[in-house]
Amino acid sequence: VAGEVSVRKNGQPYYLAVGDGFVEITGESVSILTDMAIGADKIDLAAAEEARKRAELRLAEKLEDEEVAATNAALAHSLAQLKVKRRTHS
């Protein structure tokens, strides 16, 4: 599900907002296959907040099932971005 991934590289933490997908962990590597991966430094807080508001307003409307699914995915993506961005700005 959409959320956040925390990675350490050379002792430094990196945070990513990710969408739905899969993770494969082997002895030597971690691979993430997802429909969204945005580094905290690339997230526009105002744009993510606006996307969240638009999705919530859209969900209040009468929608077809496909529209509900797409809007829920957009909402999950924006919430994941907000969580990651707010963590790194605390």
Secondary structure, 3 states (H helix, E strand, C coil): CCEEEEEEECCEEEEEEECCEEEEECCCCEEEEECCEEEHHHCCHHHHHHHHHHHHHHHCCCCCHHHHHHHHHHHHHHHHHHHHHHHHHC
